[in-house]
Amino acid sequence: MPVLTSQQRNAISAFADMTGCKESTASKQLKAAGWDLNAAVDAYFQTHTPAKTSLQPALNKLFDTYRGMLPYSTCDLTDFPVDDTDDPDQIGADGTMKYLEDLSVSLEEPVMLAVLAQVKAPTMGELSRGEFTNGWEAVSADTISKQASVASQFRESLKSDANLFRNVYKHSFVLARQPGQKSVLIEAAVEFWRMLFSPAGFDWTTKGFNWIETYLTFIQEKWNKSISKDLWDQTLFFAKKTREDPSLAWWNEAESAWPSIIDEFAKHVKSLPEHRKITSADTMDTS
């Protein structure tokens, strides 16, 4: 019997939690779906109709557990439910931080952004009741343990699941914006990019070259505007292209349709001595 990887074992555990089936069944379903957790769950429920028991009551109760909590660094929140927001359908900053802590999710790792994307958090430090309950009901995770299992799977999959990362990256733009703004302040974009393009997310480095740090240094020196949605999206596309071929042989300034700052960055990179050593052969497998 083949030895399972830690990612596969986590997927089996998450699938079993989400469907209530045995781990042997979870293993078979996941193998059939190429170990894609979401696809396996969807396929399972197409042939196994779950009982029409709504998870909403349990999820609403869980939501209310975290709604209105005191700062928890110096006290036990369990006994002191005091609202940090007046809206009964929102969890504020303190409750959100406690919730992530209970999921064993650090604020410094990109899986935190994956969890917030799952519940479509409207901004950092805020959760909305409807999106919270609908987001977790969609993956049959109505308890902290089940949600922690999904978060653990996210942690493993972010590094290899391109669709998951793209969705998390897309929602991160929403999280990074100031309320009411259409673009992201460059200071916030830098912090989000550093987290997203880390080894725990999309590792934007290639042999002999640290793309993300070079990009962040360049954009902070040369760009004095906020980050638009187009520039945010094109940055990820550019990052993928550089991992496929870090030599930049595919980049042509005369025919380029990239945002101007990315064109300037490509030109800057090609002038760096450490980049001149890179050839088309120094590619990374991004499959």
C-alpha positions as CSV (number, residue, x, y, z in Angstrom):
1,M,0.0,0.0,0.0
2,P,1.5,3.4,-1.0
3,V,2.6,5.6,1.8
4,L,0.4,8.7,2.1
5,T,1.9,12.2,2.3
6,S,1.0,14.5,5.2
7,Q,-1.0,16.6,2.7
8,Q,-3.0,13.5,1.7
9,R,-3.6,12.4,5.3
10,N,-4.9,15.9,6.1
11,A,-7.2,15.8,3.1
12,I,-8.6,12.5,4.2
13,S,-9.3,13.8,7.7
14,A,-10.9,17.0,6.3
15,F,-13.0,15.0,3.9
16,A,-14.2,12.7,6.7
17,D,-15.1,15.7,8.9
18,M,-16.9,17.5,6.1
19,T,-19.0,14.5,4.9
20,G,-19.2,12.3,8.0
21,C,-18.0,9.2,6.1
22,K,-15.3,6.7,7.1
23,E,-11.7,7.5,6.3
24,S,-11.5,4.5,3.9
25,T,-14.3,6.1,1.9
26,A,-12.6,9.5,2.1
27,S,-9.4,8.0,0.7
28,K,-11.2,6.4,-2.3
29,Q,-13.1,9.6,-3.1
30,L,-10.0,11.7,-2.9
31,K,-7.9,9.3,-5.1
32,A,-10.7,9.4,-7.7
33,A,-10.6,13.2,-7.7
34,G,-6.8,13.4,-7.9
35,W,-6.6,14.5,-4.2
36,D,-8.6,17.7,-4.9
37,L,-10.6,18.1,-1.7
38,N,-13.3,20.4,-3.0
39,A,-13.8,18.3,-6.2
40,A,-14.0,15.1,-4.1
41,V,-16.5,16.6,-1.7
42,D,-18.7,17.8,-4.6
43,A,-18.5,14.4,-6.3
44,Y,-19.4,12.7,-3.1
45,F,-22.5,14.7,-2.4
46,Q,-23.7,14.2,-6.0
47,T,-24.2,10.6,-5.2
48,H,-24.7,10.7,-1.5
49,T,-27.6,13.1,-0.6
50,P,-27.0,14.4,2.9
51,A,-29.9,14.7,5.3
52,K,-31.7,18.0,5.0
53,T,-30.4,19.2,8.4
54,S,-29.3,22.7,8.2
55,L,-26.0,23.6,9.8
56,Q,-27.1,27.2,10.2
57,P,-28.3,27.0,13.8
58,A,-25.0,25.5,14.9
59,L,-23.0,28.0,12.9
60,N,-25.0,30.9,14.2
61,K,-24.4,29.7,17.8
62,L,-20.7,29.4,17.0
63,F,-20.7,32.9,15.5
64,D,-22.3,34.3,18.6
65,T,-19.6,32.8,20.7
66,Y,-17.0,35.1,19.2
67,R,-19.3,38.2,18.7
68,G,-18.4,40.8,21.2
69,M,-15.3,39.8,23.0
70,L,-12.9,41.8,25.2
71,P,-9.2,42.0,24.2
72,Y,-8.1,38.6,25.3
73,S,-4.4,39.2,26.0
74,T,-5.1,39.7,29.7
75,C,-8.4,37.8,30.4
76,D,-10.4,34.7,29.7
77,L,-12.9,35.8,27.1
78,T,-15.3,32.9,27.7
79,D,-16.8,34.6,30.7
80,F,-16.8,38.2,29.4
81,P,-18.9,38.5,26.2
82,V,-18.8,42.3,25.7
83,D,-19.4,43.6,22.2
84,D,-16.5,45.3,20.3
85,T,-19.1,46.1,17.6
86,D,-22.7,47.1,18.1
87,D,-23.8,45.2,15.0
88,P,-25.3,41.8,16.1
89,D,-24.4,40.3,12.7
90,Q,-20.7,41.2,12.9
91,I,-17.6,39.9,14.8
92,G,-15.1,42.6,15.5
93,A,-11.4,42.6,15.7
94,D,-11.0,41.0,19.1
95,G,-13.4,38.2,18.3
96,T,-11.8,37.6,14.9
97,M,-8.4,37.3,16.5
98,K,-9.6,34.9,19.1
99,Y,-11.4,32.8,16.5
100,L,-8.3,32.5,14.4
101,E,-6.3,31.5,17.5
102,D,-8.8,28.8,18.2
103,L,-8.3,27.5,14.6
104,S,-4.6,27.4,15.3
105,V,-4.1,30.0,12.5
106,S,-1.4,32.6,13.0
107,L,-1.9,36.2,11.7
108,E,1.6,35.9,10.1
109,E,0.8,33.0,7.7
110,P,-1.1,33.1,4.4
111,V,-3.6,30.4,5.6
112,M,-5.1,33.2,7.6
113,L,-6.1,34.9,4.4
114,A,-7.5,31.6,3.1
115,V,-9.8,31.3,6.1
116,L,-11.0,34.9,5.7
117,A,-11.6,34.2,2.0
118,Q,-13.7,31.1,2.8
119,V,-16.0,33.3,4.9
120,K,-15.7,36.3,2.6
121,A,-14.6,38.6,5.4
122,P,-15.4,42.2,4.3
123,T,-12.1,43.5,5.8
124,M,-9.4,42.5,8.1
125,G,-10.6,42.1,11.7
126,E,-14.3,41.7,10.8
127,L,-16.6,38.7,10.1
128,S,-20.2,38.9,8.9
129,R,-22.8,36.5,10.1
130,G,-24.3,35.5,6.7
131,E,-21.0,35.0,4.9
132,F,-19.6,33.1,7.9
133,T,-22.4,30.6,8.2
134,N,-22.8,30.2,4.4
135,G,-19.1,29.8,3.9
136,W,-18.7,27.1,6.5
137,E,-21.9,25.3,5.6
138,A,-20.7,25.0,2.0
139,V,-17.9,22.7,3.2
140,S,-20.0,21.1,6.0
141,A,-17.8,22.5,8.8
142,D,-20.1,23.5,11.7
143,T,-17.6,23.1,14.6
144,I,-14.3,24.6,15.4
145,S,-12.6,21.2,15.0
146,K,-14.0,20.8,11.5
147,Q,-13.1,24.3,10.5
148,A,-9.6,23.8,11.9
149,S,-9.3,20.7,9.8
150,V,-10.3,22.7,6.7
151,A,-7.7,25.4,7.6
152,S,-5.0,22.7,8.0
153,Q,-5.9,21.5,4.5
154,F,-5.7,25.0,3.2
155,R,-2.2,25.4,4.7
156,E,-1.0,22.4,2.8
157,S,-2.8,23.1,-0.4
158,L,-1.9,26.8,-0.8
159,K,1.5,25.9,-2.0
160,S,0.3,23.5,-4.7
161,D,-3.3,24.3,-5.6
162,A,-3.3,27.1,-8.1
163,N,-7.1,27.6,-8.0
164,L,-7.1,27.9,-4.2
165,F,-4.3,30.4,-4.2
166,R,-5.8,32.5,-7.0
167,N,-9.1,32.7,-5.0
168,V,-7.3,33.7,-1.8
169,Y,-5.1,36.2,-3.7
170,K,-8.2,37.7,-5.3
171,H,-10.0,38.1,-1.9
172,S,-6.9,39.5,-0.3
173,F,-7.3,42.6,-2.4
174,V,-10.6,43.2,-0.7
175,L,-9.1,42.6,2.8
176,A,-6.2,45.0,2.0
177,R,-8.3,47.9,1.0
178,Q,-9.3,50.6,3.4
179,P,-13.1,50.8,3.8
180,G,-14.7,52.7,1.0
181,Q,-11.6,52.7,-1.2
182,K,-11.2,51.1,-4.6
183,S,-7.4,50.7,-4.4
184,V,-4.9,49.5,-1.8
185,L,-2.3,51.7,-0.1
186,I,1.2,50.7,-1.1
187,E,2.2,50.0,2.5
188,A,-0.6,47.5,2.9
189,A,0.0,45.9,-0.5
190,V,3.7,45.3,0.4
191,E,2.7,43.5,3.6
192,F,0.1,41.3,1.9
193,W,2.4,40.5,-1.0
194,R,5.2,39.5,1.3
195,M,2.8,37.1,3.0
196,L,1.2,35.7,-0.1
197,F,4.4,35.3,-2.1
198,S,6.2,33.5,0.7
199,P,7.2,29.8,0.7
200,A,4.0,29.1,2.6
201,G,2.0,30.5,-0.3
202,F,3.2,31.1,-3.8
203,D,7.0,31.0,-3.4
204,W,8.1,33.8,-5.7
205,T,11.7,32.9,-5.9
206,T,13.7,31.0,-8.6
207,K,17.2,29.5,-8.6
208,G,19.6,32.3,-7.6
209,F,17.0,35.1,-7.6
210,N,14.5,36.5,-5.0
211,W,11.8,38.0,-7.1
212,I,9.4,39.1,-4.3
213,E,12.0,41.1,-2.3
214,T,13.4,42.6,-5.5
215,Y,9.8,43.6,-6.6
216,L,8.9,45.0,-3.2
217,T,12.1,47.1,-3.0
218,F,11.6,48.4,-6.5
219,I,7.9,49.3,-6.2
220,Q,8.4,51.1,-2.9
221,E,11.2,53.2,-4.5
222,K,9.6,53.8,-7.8
223,W,5.8,53.8,-7.3
224,N,4.1,56.7,-5.4
225,K,0.5,55.7,-6.1
226,S,-1.9,53.2,-4.5
227,I,-2.2,49.8,-6.0
228,S,-5.2,49.3,-8.4
229,K,-7.1,46.1,-8.9
230,D,-5.5,45.7,-12.3
231,L,-1.9,46.1,-11.0
232,W,-2.7,43.7,-8.1
233,D,-4.0,41.0,-10.6
234,Q,-1.2,41.6,-13.1
235,T,1.4,41.2,-10.4
236,L,0.3,37.6,-9.8
237,F,0.3,36.9,-13.6
238,F,3.8,38.3,-13.9
239,A,5.0,36.3,-10.9
240,K,3.7,33.1,-12.6
241,K,5.4,34.0,-15.8
242,T,8.7,34.6,-14.1
243,R,8.5,31.2,-12.3
244,E,7.9,29.5,-15.7
245,D,10.8,31.3,-17.3
246,P,12.9,33.5,-15.0
247,S,15.1,34.6,-17.9
248,L,12.4,37.0,-19.0
249,A,13.0,35.9,-22.6
250,W,9.2,36.2,-23.1
251,W,9.1,39.8,-22.1
252,N,9.2,42.4,-25.0
253,E,9.1,46.0,-24.0
254,A,8.0,47.1,-27.5
255,E,5.0,44.8,-27.5
256,S,4.2,44.8,-23.8
257,A,0.7,45.2,-22.5
258,W,1.8,45.1,-18.8
259,P,1.1,48.0,-16.4
260,S,3.9,50.5,-16.8
261,I,5.5,49.8,-13.4
262,I,5.8,46.1,-14.2
263,D,7.5,47.0,-17.5
264,E,9.9,49.2,-15.6
265,F,10.5,46.4,-13.1
266,A,11.2,43.9,-15.9
267,K,13.7,46.3,-17.4
268,H,15.3,46.9,-14.0
269,V,15.6,43.1,-13.4
270,K,17.3,42.5,-16.7
271,S,19.9,45.0,-15.8
272,L,20.9,43.3,-12.6
273,P,24.1,41.3,-12.6
274,E,22.6,38.4,-10.6
275,H,19.8,38.1,-13.2
276,R,22.1,38.0,-16.2
277,K,23.3,34.7,-15.0
278,I,19.8,33.2,-15.4
279,T,18.9,31.4,-18.6
280,S,15.7,29.9,-19.9
281,A,16.8,26.5,-18.5
282,D,16.5,27.8,-15.0
283,T,12.7,27.1,-14.9
284,M,10.5,25.9,-12.1
285,D,7.9,23.3,-12.3
286,T,4.6,25.1,-11.5
287,S,2.3,22.2,-12.2
